[in-house]
Structure formats: C-alpha cells, structure tokens
Amino acid sequence: MRLHMIQQTIDDKVIKDLFGMSGQELQEIRTAIAGLQRYLSFAWKISIRIFMSRI
C-alpha cells in the first residue's frame, strides 16, 4: 500500500474568505508554521543522531 501526498495551493483570498482573517493574520500563521517546520526539522535531525550514536 502506498501513501501518496498531494500538495495543493489555495489562493490567499480563498483562505481569507474561508476563515475570515486578515492578510496580516494569514502572514502571522505562515511565519509560525515556517518556524515550527525549522524547529521540527532540527529536532528530527538531533533525534536521529542520538539514535545512531546508541547503535
């Protein structure tokens, strides 16, 4: 069984209308998500290094 992930882009206006948010709020969410992605990427790399050092 294969899991396929499809990345879709949605126009900013659609997101704003759908969730009733301003452009500033949308940008704040994007910034927070980008920071979280960097943090998780770093944490994942550290956990792999710790795991590999124990083998």
Secondary structure, DSSP 8 states (H G I E B T S, - for coil): -----------HHHHHHHHT--HHHHHHHHHHHHHHHHHHHHHHHHHHHHHHHT-
